[in-house]
């Protein structure tokens, strides 16, 4: 979350970025926000992919643990 705020401040304070898009005298914050959201979209996709991979890993680990505990409980009931 902190990296988003840090990158946003870089986009808002980057005057050459505004000049590249034709804003020489004014530096509207909404334009900086739009450019920031366009630049953040690919990075956000990568972060979501990594979070999904991590979530699936934990889900499969929990499933394996749950299955092994059910098998153990089932076996103990018949001892």
N, CA, C and O atoms as a Tinker XYZ file with bonds, in Angstrom:
   316  protein
     1  N      0.818000   -1.186000    0.000000    73     2
     2  CA     0.000000    0.000000    0.000000    64     1     3
     3  C      0.866000    1.256000    0.000000    63     2     4     5
     4  O      0.536000    2.254000   -0.640000    81     3
     5  N      1.977000    1.190000    0.727000    73     3     6
     6  CA     2.864000    2.346000    0.790000    64     5     7
     7  C      3.459000    2.675000   -0.573000    63     6     8     9
     8  O      3.658000    3.844000   -0.902000    81     7
     9  N      3.745000    1.638000   -1.370000    73     7    10
    10  CA     4.350000    1.896000   -2.680000    64     9    11
    11  C      3.396000    2.667000   -3.584000    63    10    12    13
    12  O      3.846000    3.422000   -4.446000    81    11
    13  N      2.097000    2.495000   -3.406000    73    11    14
    14  CA     1.123000    3.229000   -4.218000    64    13    15
    15  C      1.189000    4.720000   -3.903000    63    14    16    17
    16  O      1.194000    5.551000   -4.812000    81    15
    17  N      1.239000    5.055000   -2.620000    73    15    18
    18  CA     1.326000    6.474000   -2.241000    64    17    19
    19  C      2.651000    7.091000   -2.672000    63    18    20    21
    20  O      2.693000    8.248000   -3.089000    81    19
    21  N      3.727000    6.324000   -2.572000    73    19    22
    22  CA     5.035000    6.833000   -2.986000    64    21    23
    23  C      5.056000    7.101000   -4.496000    63    22    24    25
    24  O      5.545000    8.141000   -4.939000    81    23
    25  N      4.529000    6.167000   -5.272000    73    23    26
    26  CA     4.487000    6.368000   -6.721000    64    25    27
    27  C      3.541000    7.510000   -7.107000    63    26    28    29
    28  O      3.810000    8.246000   -8.056000    81    27
    29  N      2.449000    7.654000   -6.380000    73    27    30
    30  CA     1.515000    8.739000   -6.680000    64    29    31
    31  C      2.171000   10.097000   -6.479000    63    30    32    33
    32  O      1.967000   11.011000   -7.279000    81    31
    33  N      2.950000   10.233000   -5.427000    73    31    34
    34  CA     3.636000   11.511000   -5.201000    64    33    35
    35  C      4.663000   11.786000   -6.292000    63    34    36    37
    36  O      4.894000   12.941000   -6.650000    81    35
    37  N      5.276000   10.741000   -6.820000    73    35    38
    38  CA     6.226000   10.921000   -7.927000    64    37    39
    39  C      5.488000   11.420000   -9.169000    63    38    40    41
    40  O      5.979000   12.315000   -9.857000    81    39
    41  N      4.335000   10.862000   -9.462000    73    39    42
    42  CA     3.579000   11.286000  -10.637000    64    41    43
    43  C      3.047000   12.703000  -10.483000    63    42    44    45
    44  O      3.062000   13.471000  -11.445000    81    43
    45  N      2.584000   13.059000   -9.312000    73    43    46
    46  CA     2.021000   14.394000   -9.099000    64    45    47
    47  C      3.100000   15.462000   -9.190000    63    46    48    49
    48  O      2.843000   16.555000   -9.695000    81    47
    49  N      4.288000   15.172000   -8.716000    73    47    50
    50  CA     5.364000   16.163000   -8.680000    64    49    51
    51  C      6.257000   16.158000   -9.916000    63    50    52    53
    52  O      7.194000   16.954000   -9.985000    81    51
    53  N      6.003000   15.294000  -10.887000    73    51    54
    54  CA     6.840000   15.190000  -12.076000    64    53    55
    55  C      6.342000   16.175000  -13.144000    63    54    56    57
    56  O      5.412000   15.872000  -13.891000    81    55
    57  N      6.960000   17.338000  -13.204000    73    55    58
    58  CA     6.537000   18.383000  -14.141000    64    57    59
    59  C      6.834000   18.013000  -15.594000    63    58    60    61
    60  O      6.091000   18.415000  -16.489000    81    59
    61  N      7.889000   17.268000  -15.845000    73    59    62
    62  CA     8.202000   16.893000  -17.231000    64    61    63
    63  C      7.151000   15.939000  -17.792000    63    62    64    65
    64  O      6.909000   15.923000  -18.999000    81    63
    65  N      6.533000   15.155000  -16.932000    73    63    66
    66  CA     5.461000   14.266000  -17.379000    64    65    67
    67  C      4.272000   15.076000  -17.873000    63    66    68    69
    68  O      3.678000   14.752000  -18.901000    81    67
    69  N      3.931000   16.119000  -17.148000    73    67    70
    70  CA     2.850000   16.999000  -17.589000    64    69    71
    71  C      3.201000   17.683000  -18.907000    63    70    72    73
    72  O      2.363000   17.778000  -19.803000    81    71
    73  N      4.425000   18.152000  -19.024000    73    71    74
    74  CA     4.852000   18.832000  -20.259000    64    73    75
    75  C      4.813000   17.888000  -21.457000    63    74    76    77
    76  O      4.482000   18.307000  -22.566000    81    75
    77  N      5.146000   16.625000  -21.243000    73    75    78
    78  CA     5.102000   15.651000  -22.335000    64    77    79
    79  C      3.692000   15.451000  -22.871000    63    78    80    81
    80  O      3.511000   15.095000  -24.035000    81    79
    81  N      2.710000   15.675000  -22.035000    73    79    82
    82  CA     1.321000   15.518000  -22.455000    64    81    83
    83  C      0.654000   16.850000  -22.782000    63    82    84    85
    84  O     -0.569000   16.909000  -22.914000    81    83
    85  N      1.444000   17.924000  -22.916000    73    83    86
    86  CA     0.935000   19.200000  -23.398000    64    85    87
    87  C      0.479000   20.183000  -22.334000    63    86    88    89
    88  O     -0.145000   21.190000  -22.670000    81    87
    89  N      0.762000   19.934000  -21.086000    73    87    90
    90  CA     0.398000   20.854000  -20.012000    64    89    91
    91  C      1.654000   21.604000  -19.588000    63    90    92    93
    92  O      2.422000   21.130000  -18.750000    81    91
    93  N      1.857000   22.801000  -20.188000    73    91    94
    94  CA     3.084000   23.548000  -19.943000    64    93    95
    95  C      2.951000   24.560000  -18.807000    63    94    96    97
    96  O      3.899000   24.774000  -18.052000    81    95
    97  N      1.780000   25.181000  -18.684000    73    95    98
    98  CA     1.607000   26.206000  -17.660000    64    97    99
    99  C      0.839000   25.694000  -16.437000    63    98   100   101
   100  O      1.120000   26.090000  -15.306000    81    99
   101  N     -0.115000   24.827000  -16.674000    73    99   102
   102  CA    -0.907000   24.275000  -15.578000    64   101   103
   103  C     -0.532000   22.822000  -15.367000    63   102   104   105
   104  O     -0.130000   22.125000  -16.299000    81   103
   105  N     -0.668000   22.383000  -14.139000    73   103   106
   106  CA    -0.371000   20.997000  -13.796000    64   105   107
   107  C     -1.557000   20.424000  -13.018000    63   106   108   109
   108  O     -1.491000   20.286000  -11.796000    81   107
   109  N     -2.653000   20.088000  -13.735000    73   107   110
   110  CA    -3.854000   19.610000  -13.044000    64   109   111
   111  C     -3.619000   18.255000  -12.367000    63   110   112   113
   112  O     -3.035000   17.339000  -12.947000    81   111
   113  N     -4.082000   18.164000  -11.149000    73   111   114
   114  CA    -3.865000   16.947000  -10.380000    64   113   115
   115  C     -4.657000   15.773000  -10.963000    63   114   116   117
   116  O     -4.246000   14.621000  -10.827000    81   115
   117  N     -5.785000   16.059000  -11.608000    73   115   118
   118  CA    -6.577000   14.979000  -12.181000    64   117   119
   119  C     -5.830000   14.298000  -13.328000    63   118   120   121
   120  O     -5.954000   13.090000  -13.527000    81   119
   121  N     -5.059000   15.075000  -14.076000    73   119   122
   122  CA    -4.251000   14.485000  -15.155000    64   121   123
   123  C     -3.166000   13.596000  -14.555000    63   122   124   125
   124  O     -2.899000   12.511000  -15.073000    81   123
   125  N     -2.548000   14.038000  -13.484000    73   123   126
   126  CA    -1.555000   13.197000  -12.802000    64   125   127
   127  C     -2.178000   11.924000  -12.276000    63   126   128   129
   128  O     -1.561000   10.860000  -12.327000    81   127
   129  N     -3.406000   12.023000  -11.766000    73   127   130
   130  CA    -4.092000   10.841000  -11.270000    64   129   131
   131  C     -4.408000    9.869000  -12.402000    63   130   132   133
   132  O     -4.245000    8.660000  -12.238000    81   131
   133  N     -4.856000   10.378000  -13.544000    73   131   134
   134  CA    -5.161000    9.523000  -14.695000    64   133   135
   135  C     -3.899000    8.838000  -15.208000    63   134   136   137
   136  O     -3.908000    7.639000  -15.485000    81   135
   137  N     -2.818000    9.596000  -15.333000    73   135   138
   138  CA    -1.559000    8.998000  -15.777000    64   137   139
   139  C     -1.048000    7.960000  -14.780000    63   138   140   141
   140  O     -0.518000    6.919000  -15.167000    81   139
   141  N     -1.215000    8.257000  -13.502000    73   139   142
   142  CA    -0.809000    7.318000  -12.461000    64   141   143
   143  C     -1.611000    6.024000  -12.544000    63   142   144   145
   144  O     -1.045000    4.936000  -12.440000    81   143
   145  N     -2.920000    6.136000  -12.729000    73   143   146
   146  CA    -3.739000    4.927000  -12.798000    64   145   147
   147  C     -3.413000    4.106000  -14.042000    63   146   148   149
   148  O     -3.460000    2.876000  -14.003000    81   147
   149  N     -3.084000    4.778000  -15.145000    73   147   150
   150  CA    -2.692000    4.049000  -16.346000    64   149   151
   151  C     -1.352000    3.341000  -16.162000    63   150   152   153
   152  O     -1.159000    2.236000  -16.669000    81   151
   153  N     -0.438000    3.966000  -15.449000    73   151   154
   154  CA     0.863000    3.350000  -15.209000    64   153   155
   155  C      0.786000    2.258000  -14.150000    63   154   156   157
   156  O      1.571000    1.310000  -14.181000    81   155
   157  N     -0.144000    2.378000  -13.221000    73   155   158
   158  CA    -0.260000    1.415000  -12.137000    64   157   159
   159  C     -0.978000    0.134000  -12.560000    63   158   160   161
   160  O     -0.793000   -0.906000  -11.929000    81   159
   161  N     -1.773000    0.188000  -13.587000    73   159   162
   162  CA    -2.576000   -0.964000  -14.003000    64   161   163
   163  C     -1.738000   -2.222000  -14.275000    63   162   164   165
   164  O     -2.093000   -3.284000  -13.765000    81   163
   165  N     -0.653000   -2.161000  -15.045000    73   163   166
   166  CA     0.135000   -3.385000  -15.258000    64   165   167
   167  C      0.770000   -3.903000  -13.967000    63   166   168   169
   168  O      0.829000   -5.113000  -13.750000    81   167
   169  N      1.240000   -3.005000  -13.119000    73   167   170
   170  CA     1.843000   -3.429000  -11.862000    64   169   171
   171  C      0.787000   -4.060000  -10.953000    63   170   172   173
   172  O      1.067000   -5.033000  -10.254000    81   171
   173  N     -0.401000   -3.514000  -10.966000    73   171   174
   174  CA    -1.490000   -4.060000  -10.169000    64   173   175
   175  C     -1.855000   -5.464000  -10.642000    63   174   176   177
   176  O     -2.167000   -6.331000   -9.826000    81   175
   177  N     -1.819000   -5.688000  -11.938000    73   175   178
   178  CA    -2.102000   -7.012000  -12.482000    64   177   179
   179  C     -1.076000   -8.027000  -11.998000    63   178   180   181
   180  O     -1.435000   -9.147000  -11.636000    81   179
   181  N      0.176000   -7.652000  -11.989000    73   179   182
   182  CA     1.236000   -8.555000  -11.516000    64   181   183
   183  C      1.065000   -8.850000  -10.029000    63   182   184   185
   184  O      1.214000   -9.996000   -9.606000    81   183
   185  N      0.757000   -7.837000   -9.240000    73   183   186
   186  CA     0.564000   -8.036000   -7.795000    64   185   187
   187  C     -0.636000   -8.947000   -7.548000    63   186   188   189
   188  O     -0.573000   -9.820000   -6.683000    81   187
   189  N     -1.721000   -8.762000   -8.285000    73   187   190
   190  CA    -2.891000   -9.625000   -8.129000    64   189   191
   191  C     -2.569000  -11.068000   -8.502000    63   190   192   193
   192  O     -3.034000  -11.997000   -7.843000    81   191
   193  N     -1.778000  -11.261000   -9.551000    73   191   194
   194  CA    -1.384000  -12.607000   -9.958000    64   193   195
   195  C     -0.559000  -13.285000   -8.866000    63   194   196   197
   196  O     -0.801000  -14.448000   -8.540000    81   195
   197  N      0.404000  -12.573000   -8.306000    73   195   198
   198  CA     1.223000  -13.142000   -7.238000    64   197   199
   199  C      0.404000  -13.451000   -5.993000    63   198   200   201
   200  O      0.625000  -14.472000   -5.341000    81   199
   201  N     -0.532000  -12.583000   -5.663000    73   199   202
   202  CA    -1.396000  -12.838000   -4.513000    64   201   203
   203  C     -2.298000  -14.049000   -4.756000    63   202   204   205
   204  O     -2.565000  -14.820000   -3.835000    81   203
   205  N     -2.758000  -14.212000   -5.977000    73   203   206
   206  CA    -3.588000  -15.359000   -6.317000    64   205   207
   207  C     -2.785000  -16.658000   -6.209000    63   206   208   209
   208  O     -3.287000  -17.659000   -5.697000    81   207
   209  N     -1.551000  -16.641000   -6.685000    73   207   210
   210  CA    -0.688000  -17.822000   -6.583000    64   209   211
   211  C     -0.454000  -18.180000   -5.119000    63   210   212   213
   212  O     -0.539000  -19.349000   -4.744000    81   211
   213  N     -0.166000  -17.195000   -4.305000    73   211   214
   214  CA     0.066000  -17.432000   -2.880000    64   213   215
   215  C     -1.203000  -17.952000   -2.193000    63   214   216   217
   216  O     -1.137000  -18.863000   -1.368000    81   215
   217  N     -2.327000  -17.384000   -2.527000    73   215   218
   218  CA    -3.591000  -17.825000   -1.947000    64   217   219
   219  C     -3.893000  -19.275000   -2.318000    63   218   220   221
   220  O     -4.322000  -20.056000   -1.470000    81   219
   221  N     -3.673000  -19.632000   -3.565000    73   219   222
   222  CA    -3.914000  -21.014000   -4.006000    64   221   223
   223  C     -2.971000  -21.985000   -3.301000    63   222   224   225
   224  O     -3.369000  -23.092000   -2.939000    81   223
   225  N     -1.742000  -21.575000   -3.111000    73   223   226
   226  CA    -0.772000  -22.426000   -2.421000    64   225   227
   227  C     -1.253000  -22.726000   -1.009000    63   226   228   229
   228  O     -1.228000  -23.877000   -0.571000    81   227
   229  N     -1.692000  -21.692000   -0.297000    73   227   230
   230  CA    -2.188000  -21.888000    1.067000    64   229   231
   231  C     -3.468000  -22.720000    1.073000    63   230   232   233
   232  O     -3.694000  -23.513000    1.987000    81   231
   233  N     -4.299000  -22.536000    0.056000    73   231   234
   234  CA    -5.542000  -23.291000   -0.021000    64   233   235
   235  C     -5.267000  -24.777000   -0.202000    63   234   236   237
   236  O     -5.906000  -25.605000    0.448000    81   235
   237  N     -4.333000  -25.127000   -1.066000    73   235   238
   238  CA    -4.007000  -26.529000   -1.280000    64   237   239
   239  C     -3.339000  -27.142000   -0.053000    63   238   240   241
   240  O     -3.579000  -28.306000    0.271000    81   239
   241  N     -2.503000  -26.364000    0.629000    73   239   242
   242  CA    -1.887000  -26.868000    1.859000    64   241   243
   243  C     -2.944000  -27.145000    2.918000    63   242   244   245
   244  O     -2.877000  -28.161000    3.610000    81   243
   245  N     -3.911000  -26.259000    3.050000    73   243   246
   246  CA    -4.984000  -26.458000    4.023000    64   245   247
   247  C     -5.838000  -27.660000    3.642000    63   246   248   249
   248  O     -6.273000  -28.411000    4.515000    81   247
   249  N     -6.079000  -27.847000    2.363000    73   247   250
   250  CA    -6.854000  -28.996000    1.906000    64   249   251
   251  C     -6.155000  -30.307000    2.209000    63   250   252   253
   252  O     -6.790000  -31.266000    2.648000    81   251
   253  N     -4.857000  -30.353000    1.980000    73   251   254
   254  CA    -4.099000  -31.570000    2.284000    64   253   255
   255  C     -4.121000  -31.862000    3.781000    63   254   256   257
   256  O     -4.293000  -33.010000    4.191000    81   255
   257  N     -3.949000  -30.838000    4.582000    73   255   258
   258  CA    -3.951000  -31.009000    6.033000    64   257   259
   259  C     -5.327000  -31.451000    6.512000    63   258   260   261
   260  O     -5.435000  -32.293000    7.403000    81   259
   261  N     -6.365000  -30.892000    5.931000    73   259   262
   262  CA    -7.726000  -31.250000    6.312000    64   261   263
   263  C     -8.017000  -32.700000    5.943000    63   262   264   265
   264  O     -8.634000  -33.426000    6.722000    81   263
   265  N     -7.585000  -33.121000    4.774000    73   263   266
   266  CA    -7.815000  -34.491000    4.327000    64   265   267
   267  C     -7.073000  -35.476000    5.225000    63   266   268   269
   268  O     -7.631000  -36.500000    5.619000    81   267
   269  N     -5.827000  -35.172000    5.548000    73   267   270
   270  CA    -5.045000  -36.085000    6.390000    64   269   271
   271  C     -5.627000  -36.163000    7.798000    63   270   272   273
   272  O     -5.577000  -37.229000    8.412000    81   271
   273  N     -6.172000  -35.080000    8.326000    73   271   274
   274  CA    -6.764000  -35.129000    9.662000    64   273   275
   275  C     -8.076000  -35.904000    9.646000    63   274   276   277
   276  O     -8.404000  -36.576000   10.624000    81   275
   277  N     -8.840000  -35.823000    8.538000    73   275   278
   278  CA   -10.067000  -36.614000    8.431000    64   277   279
   279  C     -9.757000  -38.098000    8.343000    63   278   280   281
   280  O    -10.457000  -38.912000    8.945000    81   279
   281  N     -8.730000  -38.459000    7.609000    73   279   282
   282  CA    -8.343000  -39.863000    7.493000    64   281   283
   283  C     -7.882000  -40.377000    8.846000    63   282   284   285
   284  O     -8.234000  -41.493000    9.229000    81   283
   285  N     -7.113000  -39.599000    9.570000    73   283   286
   286  CA    -6.637000  -39.991000   10.896000    64   285   287
   287  C     -7.807000  -40.144000   11.857000    63   286   288   289
   288  O     -7.849000  -41.112000   12.616000    81   287
   289  N     -8.748000  -39.224000   11.846000    73   287   290
   290  CA    -9.914000  -39.303000   12.727000    64   289   291
   291  C    -10.765000  -40.521000   12.386000    63   290   292   293
   292  O    -11.282000  -41.192000   13.280000    81   291
   293  N    -10.908000  -40.804000   11.109000    73   291   294
   294  CA   -11.683000  -41.965000   10.672000    64   293   295
   295  C    -11.012000  -43.255000   11.135000    63   294   296   297
   296  O    -11.685000  -44.177000   11.594000    81   295
   297  N     -9.694000  -43.319000   11.015000    73   295   298
   298  CA    -8.970000  -44.506000   11.418000    64   297   299
   299  C     -9.018000  -44.693000   12.932000    63   298   300   301
   300  O     -9.096000  -45.826000   13.408000    81   299
   301  N     -8.973000  -43.620000   13.685000    73   299   302
   302  CA    -8.993000  -43.715000   15.149000    64   301   303
   303  C    -10.346000  -44.168000   15.678000    63   302   304   305
   304  O    -10.415000  -44.772000   16.748000    81   303
   305  N    -11.418000  -43.890000   14.954000    73   303   306
   306  CA   -12.743000  -44.304000   15.417000    64   305   307
   307  C    -12.906000  -45.820000   15.351000    63   306   308   309
   308  O    -13.721000  -46.378000   16.085000    81   307
   309  N    -12.163000  -46.486000   14.502000    73   307   310
   310  CA   -12.282000  -47.927000   14.362000    64   309   311
   311  C    -11.194000  -48.701000   15.095000    63   310   312   313
   312  O    -11.055000  -49.905000   14.880000    81   311
   313  N    -10.431000  -48.053000   15.940000    73   311   314
   314  CA    -9.415000  -48.755000   16.744000    64   313   315
   315  C     -9.976000  -49.314000   18.003000    63   314   316
   316  O     -9.250000  -49.929000   18.783000    81   315
